[in-house]
Amino acid sequence: MNFKTFMENREPILEDSDYLIESRPSNGDVIDPKEIYSLVKSSGQTPTIIGGHAFNVLARTKRSTQDVDLLTSNPEKAAKAILKSKPEWHLDDRSHKYQQRILNNQEEEVVDILSYDAIKAWSEAKKGSTLRSGYRIPNLETFIGMKWASYSNPERSYEGKIRDESDMKTLLWQNMEMWAPASHATKNARQKLFNAIDKASGVGVDVMDFDSMFRSIEKDYLKKRT
């Protein structure tokens, strides 16, 4: 697909909240991320939506997802608020202070609540997020940084890395007009992106690998734009 065709076939712009679609695990449950967000807010916290739902908002798409991923200051408190309203769900035995995994009656993960304080990338999301249609979502650069941190984690599963890489490439391609070509006009935007990558990266992670991916997409983007 060339650049002109891509631009002409984009979906019409909807409200950000329209992309927070319901999750549907295999047991038939319907999980509304907006409801989960509100339940966590009832515990006195303002969570940040991450994972597939945040990707949908940023990419303006409606890709299906099986669970709701959130960042909060106190995952244990957030989990209690959710389980009070959803008694048919229960905590995974592996849950701890920095991560509360909520399962349905088929032992499928339906909500994953993570602490801002657990790792550097999540801590950056606490600062680099914005309310969109009333829901806190990471900013574009922050989310790409989070994806990069996840992708470069040696403990990340192969399937997870494939998804992370695909998500980063999608968001880079969709927003490349902000960063390409390299010029005085795009300098600040490019620097903001690479600052986010650097801040989210773990110790020993080579940011040059991200630069290589970015430049490859930039080259393809500029070629297809003409």
Protein Blocks (a to p, Z undefined) as FASTA:
>chain_A
ZZklmmmmpccdddfklmmccdddfkopacdfklmmmmmmmnopacddehjllmmmmnop
abdcfbdcdddfblmlmmmmmmmmmmmbccdfkbcfklccdddfkopafbdcddfklpmm
lmmmmmmgcdeehiacddfklmmmmmmmmmmpmkbcfklmmmmmmmmmmmmmmmmmmmpc
cdfklmmmmmmmmmmmmmmpcehiafklmmmmmmmmmmmmmmmmZZ
